[in-house]
């Protein structure tokens, strides 16, 4: 049976990512506000300040008309706004990539605005239900004034919503968001690794297999850290976050074998899901940027400029990954980690991020040159020997791809110029690559 803390952990992870989380929370706050306002109307203070209100807020018929108008207006505004969201999502899936949809759907601004619309409507409904023509003295005048202010605020939120939607359909904004998220995640990872040593050798450690199938989304480090600290253990997760596991696949290795009870406790700390991993992760963000580039290269979009901008952002991320070991840490105990996560090594990263662009853009010399420049940028800073070897392999693959698909002699010369810039790198960063052969007859005019 799952521990209550792990159940709550998984529930919080899923609920916080749901589009209904903020609307439900904000609507509850508006309901409490309506209850508080109705309670305030019964006090002597509310009766004493009612005389300072405009006459429209002290008449029952006018009050009902005001609330009825506000209810109709906000409902219409809500329907219009989120019909627009559906149009934007369809456009984003067609022009960018379906993988950006979870991020657009769960955008905090849109969910908060939806909550304000729904909460305001609930507030108006609760208020209008208390108006009785037979008892005009019970008219919630202060509540009506607050309702008018809420209506003005909802109009302001509509302007914010229009701006948000107009941004979210722009490919430059989407790329910037993905890049910023990947950079922030990488910075946090570097800070965690600053206090950690090398990843321990876990070849002879005891292995716990996966008890459930699905994508590995998260680990409840608090509960797992308690187990590791109590038993004096260290552990190494065998797959990177977002990996799809089947039952029996190696999940985690411990420095000492676990009892059956501890095995159940450890397995319960892992959160699996049938949907693909969609959390903040530098490799996931780079994959999304790469897919946007591939989509831009397609004949339906035909936007190589977007592809080149995406490649440039990838090059910065690859450069910042230079020298970063391919693992992450967690479950800190007295400043030292007890849990280690594998991360994609440079070779796997290039296979997933650069290779698709290389294949789909093999006949576009401008994009191929940008990819070579991307590899040159990745060699800057201080990459490790393994990272340099992986980048050199990708450079050779780019060279061979260009040799097979770039036919025009002028384009081949441009690729050679990019290769020549790579050959000017000094020391261990110097790649072993040959120039593309160019037939001499192509250089002589007829």
C-alpha positions in Angstrom: 0.0 0.0 0.0 1.3 3.4 -0.9 2.5 5.7 1.9 0.2 8.7 2.5 3.1 11.1 1.9 3.9 9.6 -1.4 0.2 9.6 -2.4 -0.1 13.3 -1.5 3.2 14.0 -3.4 1.9 12.4 -6.6 -1.5 14.1 -6.2 0.1 17.5 -5.7 2.3 16.9 -8.8 -0.7 16.1 -11.0 -3.1 18.6 -9.6 -0.6 21.5 -9.8 -0.1 20.7 -13.5 -3.8 20.6 -14.3 -5.5 23.4 -16.1 -8.2 23.3 -13.4 -5.9 23.9 -10.4 -5.7 27.7 -10.4 -9.4 28.2 -11.5 -10.6 26.0 -8.7 -8.4 27.7 -6.1 -9.3 31.2 -7.2 -13.0 30.4 -7.5 -13.0 29.1 -3.9 -11.4 32.4 -2.8 -14.1 34.4 -4.5 -16.8 32.2 -2.9 -15.3 33.0 0.5 -15.1 36.6 -0.4 -18.8 36.6 -1.3 -19.7 34.9 2.1 -17.5 37.5 3.9 -19.1 40.4 2.1 -22.6 39.1 2.8 -21.7 38.8 6.5 -20.3 42.4 6.4 -23.6 43.7 5.0 -25.3 42.6 8.2 -23.1 44.9 10.3 -23.8 48.4 11.4 -20.7 49.7 9.6 -22.2 48.6 6.3 -25.4 50.4 7.0 -23.6 53.6 8.0 -21.6 53.9 4.8 -24.5 53.0 2.5 -25.6 56.6 2.4 -22.4 57.6 0.7 -22.9 55.3 -2.3 -24.5 56.4 -5.6 -28.3 55.9 -5.9 -27.8 53.1 -8.4 -26.1 51.0 -5.8 -29.0 51.4 -3.3 -31.9 50.4 -5.5 -32.8 46.7 -5.8 -33.9 46.8 -9.5 -30.8 48.7 -10.5 -28.7 46.3 -8.5 -30.2 43.2 -10.2 -29.6 44.8 -13.6 -26.0 45.6 -12.8 -25.3 42.0 -11.6 -27.2 40.5 -14.6 -25.2 42.6 -17.0 -21.9 41.6 -15.4 -22.8 37.9 -15.4 -23.7 38.0 -19.1 -20.6 40.0 -20.0 -18.1 37.9 -18.1 -19.6 34.6 -19.4 -19.4 36.0 -23.0 -15.8 37.1 -22.3 -14.9 33.7 -20.9 -16.3 31.9 -23.9 -14.6 34.3 -26.4 -11.3 34.1 -24.6 -10.9 30.4 -24.4 -12.3 29.8 -27.9 -9.3 31.9 -28.9 -7.1 29.6 -26.8 -8.3 26.6 -28.8 -7.5 28.4 -32.1 -4.0 29.3 -30.8 -3.3 25.7 -29.7 -4.3 24.4 -33.1 -2.0 26.9 -34.8 0.8 26.1 -32.4 0.5 22.4 -33.0 0.5 22.9 -36.8 3.3 25.6 -37.0 5.6 24.6 -34.1 5.3 21.1 -32.5 2.6 19.3 -30.5 5.1 19.0 -27.7 4.7 22.7 -26.8 1.0 22.3 -26.2 1.3 21.1 -22.5 3.3 24.2 -21.7 0.8 26.5 -23.4 -2.2 24.8 -21.8 -0.6 25.0 -18.3 0.5 28.7 -18.7 0.0 30.3 -15.3 -1.4 33.5 -16.7 -4.1 31.9 -18.7 -5.2 29.7 -15.8 -5.2 32.6 -13.4 -7.4 34.7 -15.8 -9.8 31.8 -16.2 -10.0 31.5 -12.4 -10.8 35.3 -12.2 -13.5 35.0 -14.8 -15.1 32.0 -13.1 -14.7 33.4 -9.6 -16.3 36.7 -10.6 -19.2 34.9 -12.1 -19.7 32.9 -9.0 -19.5 36.0 -6.9 -22.2 37.8 -9.0 -24.5 34.7 -8.8 -24.2 34.5 -5.0 -24.8 38.2 -4.7 -27.8 38.4 -7.0 -29.4 35.4 -5.2 -29.6 37.6 -2.0 -31.4 40.5 -3.5 -35.1 40.7 -2.5 -37.4 43.5 -3.7 -39.5 43.1 -0.5 -36.5 44.0 1.6 -34.7 46.9 0.0 -32.7 47.6 3.1 -31.0 44.2 2.8 -29.5 45.2 -0.6 -25.7 44.4 -0.5 -24.6 47.8 -1.6 -21.0 47.3 -0.7 -21.0 44.0 -2.5 -22.4 45.7 -5.6 -19.6 48.3 -5.5 -17.1 45.5 -5.2 -18.8 43.7 -8.1 -18.3 46.8 -10.3 -14.7 46.9 -9.4 -14.4 43.2 -10.3 -15.9 43.9 -13.7 -13.4 46.6 -14.4 -10.6 44.3 -13.2 -11.9 41.5 -15.5 -11.7 43.9 -18.5 -8.1 44.6 -17.5 -7.4 40.9 -17.3 -8.9 40.5 -20.8 -6.2 42.9 -22.1 -3.5 40.9 -20.4 -5.0 37.7 -21.8 -5.0 39.1 -25.4 -1.3 40.0 -24.9 -0.5 36.6 -23.5 -2.2 34.8 -26.4 -0.6 37.0 -29.0 2.8 36.2 -27.5 2.2 32.4 -27.2 1.6 32.1 -30.9 4.9 33.7 -31.8 7.7 31.2 -32.5 10.4 33.6 -31.1 8.6 33.9 -27.8 8.1 30.1 -27.5 11.8 29.5 -28.3 12.8 32.2 -25.8 10.7 30.5 -23.1 12.1 27.1 -23.8 15.6 28.5 -23.8 15.1 30.4 -20.5 13.6 27.3 -18.8 16.5 25.1 -20.0 19.1 27.7 -18.8 17.4 28.0 -15.4 17.3 24.2 -15.0 21.0 23.9 -16.0 22.0 26.6 -13.5 20.2 24.8 -10.7 21.9 21.5 -11.7 25.3 23.2 -11.6 24.7 24.6 -8.1 23.7 21.1 -6.9 26.8 19.6 -8.4 29.1 22.2 -6.9 28.9 20.4 -3.5 29.0 16.9 -4.9 31.9 14.7 -5.8 32.2 12.2 -8.6 29.4 9.7 -9.3 30.1 6.5 -7.4 30.8 3.2 -9.1 27.5 1.2 -8.7 28.4 -1.9 -10.8 28.4 -4.2 -7.8 25.5 -2.5 -5.9 22.2 -4.2 -5.2 19.6 -3.4 -7.9 15.8 -2.7 -7.4 13.8 -3.3 -10.5 10.8 -1.2 -11.6 7.5 -2.5 -10.2 5.3 -0.4 -12.5 5.5 0.6 -16.2 5.5 4.1 -17.5 7.5 7.3 -17.8 9.6 8.2 -14.8 8.4 11.7 -13.9 9.7 12.4 -10.5 11.1 11.0 -7.2 9.9 11.9 -3.8 13.3 12.8 -2.5 12.1 13.7 1.0 10.8 10.1 1.7 13.6 8.4 -0.2 16.2 10.6 1.6 14.8 9.5 5.0 15.3 5.9 4.0 18.8 6.5 2.7 19.9 8.5 5.7 18.4 6.0 8.2 20.1 3.1 6.6 23.3 5.0 5.8 23.0 4.2 2.1 23.7 5.8 -1.2 21.7 5.1 -4.4 22.0 5.6 -8.1 19.0 5.8 -10.4 19.6 3.7 -13.5 17.6 5.8 -16.0 17.3 9.5 -16.6 14.0 11.3 -15.8 11.5 10.9 -18.7 12.7 7.4 -19.5 10.0 4.8 -20.2 10.3 1.7 -18.1 8.7 -1.7 -18.2 8.2 -3.9 -15.2 11.5 -5.6 -14.2 13.7 -2.9 -15.8 16.6 -1.9 -13.5 15.3 1.2 -11.6 17.8 2.1 -8.8 20.9 0.6 -7.3 21.6 0.8 -3.5 25.0 0.5 -1.9 23.5 -2.3 0.3 20.7 -4.8 -0.2 17.2 -3.7 1.2 14.7 -5.7 3.2 11.3 -6.3 1.7 9.7 -3.5 3.6 12.4 -1.1 2.5 12.1 -2.2 -1.1 8.4 -1.4 -1.0 9.1 2.0 0.6 11.7 2.8 -2.1 9.5 1.7 -5.0 6.7 3.8 -3.7 8.8 7.0 -3.8 8.9 6.9 -7.7 6.2 8.6 -9.7 5.4 6.9 -13.0 2.9 8.2 -15.6 1.6 7.0 -19.0 2.2 10.5 -20.5 5.6 11.5 -21.6 7.8 13.4 -19.3 7.0 17.1 -19.6 8.8 18.8 -16.7 11.6 21.3 -16.5 14.7 19.5 -17.9 17.5 20.8 -20.0 17.4 17.8 -22.4 13.6 18.0 -22.8 13.8 21.8 -23.5 16.5 21.2 -26.1 14.4 18.5 -27.7 11.5 20.8 -28.0 13.7 23.5 -29.6 15.1 20.9 -32.0 11.6 19.8 -33.0 10.6 23.4 -33.7 13.6 23.7 -36.0 12.7 20.5 -37.8 9.1 21.7 -38.2 10.4 25.0 -39.6 12.5 23.2 -42.2 9.6 21.2 -43.5 8.2 22.2 -46.9 4.8 23.1 -45.3 6.4 25.8 -43.2 9.7 26.6 -45.1 11.1 28.9 -42.5 14.9 28.3 -42.4 15.4 31.5 -40.4 13.5 30.0 -37.4 15.5 26.8 -37.7 18.8 28.8 -37.6 17.7 30.7 -34.6 16.7 27.5 -32.8 20.2 26.0 -33.7 21.9 29.1 -32.3 20.0 28.7 -29.0 20.9 25.0 -28.9 24.6 26.0 -29.4 24.5 28.2 -26.3 23.0 25.4 -24.2 25.6 22.9 -25.5 28.4 25.3 -24.7 27.0 25.8 -21.2 26.9 22.0 -20.8 30.7 21.9 -21.4 32.4 20.3 -18.5 29.2 19.5 -16.7 29.2 15.8 -15.7 26.3 13.7 -17.1 24.5 13.2 -13.8 22.5 15.1 -11.2 22.2 14.7 -7.4 19.6 14.8 -4.7 18.6 13.7 -1.2 21.2 15.9 0.5 22.3 14.8 4.0 24.5 17.3 5.8 25.4 19.0 2.6 26.3 15.8 0.8 24.1 13.9 -1.8 22.9 10.4 -1.2 21.0 10.0 -4.5 22.5 10.3 -8.0 20.5 10.7 -11.3 22.1 9.9 -14.7 21.6 12.6 -17.3 22.0 12.4 -21.1 25.7 12.4 -22.1 26.8 14.7 -24.9 26.7 11.9 -27.5 23.1 11.0 -26.7 22.2 14.6 -26.5 23.6 15.3 -30.0 21.8 12.2 -31.3 18.4 13.5 -30.0 18.9 17.2 -30.7 21.3 17.7 -33.7 20.8 14.5 -35.7 17.1 15.2 -36.6 18.0 18.7 -37.9 21.0 17.3 -39.8 18.9 14.7 -41.5 16.0 17.0 -42.5 18.2 19.9 -43.5 20.8 17.9 -45.4 20.0 19.7 -48.7 20.0 23.2 -47.1 23.6 24.5 -47.1 22.7 27.5 -44.9 21.3 25.3 -42.2 24.2 22.8 -42.4 26.6 25.7 -42.1 24.7 26.9 -39.0 25.0 23.4 -37.5 28.7 23.4 -38.1 28.9 26.7 -36.3 26.8 25.3 -33.5 29.4 22.5 -33.1 32.2 25.1 -33.1 30.4 27.1 -30.3 29.9 23.9 -28.3 33.7 23.4 -28.3 34.2 26.7 -26.6 34.4 27.0 -22.8 35.8 23.8 -21.2 34.2 20.6 -22.5 35.4 17.3 -21.2 37.3 14.8 -23.3 34.1 12.7 -23.7 32.2 15.7 -24.8 34.9 16.8 -27.3 34.9 13.3 -28.8 31.1 13.3 -29.2 31.2 16.7 -30.8 33.9 15.6 -33.2 31.8 12.6 -34.3 28.9 14.9 -35.0 31.1 17.2 -37.0 32.2 14.3 -39.2 28.6 13.2 -39.6 27.6 16.7 -40.7 30.5 16.8 -43.1 29.5 13.4 -44.6 25.8 14.5 -44.8 26.8 17.6 -46.7 29.1 15.7 -49.0 26.2 13.3 -49.9 23.4 15.9 -50.4 24.9 19.3 -51.1 25.7 19.3 -54.9 26.2 22.8 -56.0 29.9 23.8 -56.1 29.3 27.2 -54.5 27.4 25.6 -51.6 30.1 23.0 -51.1 32.7 25.8 -51.0 30.6 27.6 -48.3 30.5 24.3 -46.3 34.3 24.0 -46.7 34.7 27.5 -45.3 32.8 26.5 -42.2 34.9 23.4 -41.9 38.1 25.5 -42.3 37.0 27.6 -39.3 36.7 24.4 -37.3 40.1 23.3 -38.3 41.6 26.5 -36.9 40.7 25.4 -33.4 43.8 24.7 -31.3 44.8 21.7 -29.2 42.4 18.9 -28.4 39.4 20.8 -29.8 40.8 20.5 -33.3 38.6 18.0 -35.2 40.0 15.5 -37.8 37.8 16.2 -40.8 38.5 16.6 -44.5 37.2 19.2 -46.9 34.5 18.4 -49.3 35.8 17.6 -52.8 34.9 20.1 -55.5 35.2 19.2 -59.1 37.5 21.6 -60.9 35.2 21.8 -64.0 32.5 23.2 -61.9 34.7 26.2 -61.2 35.3 27.0 -64.9 32.5 28.8 -66.8 31.4 27.4 -70.1 
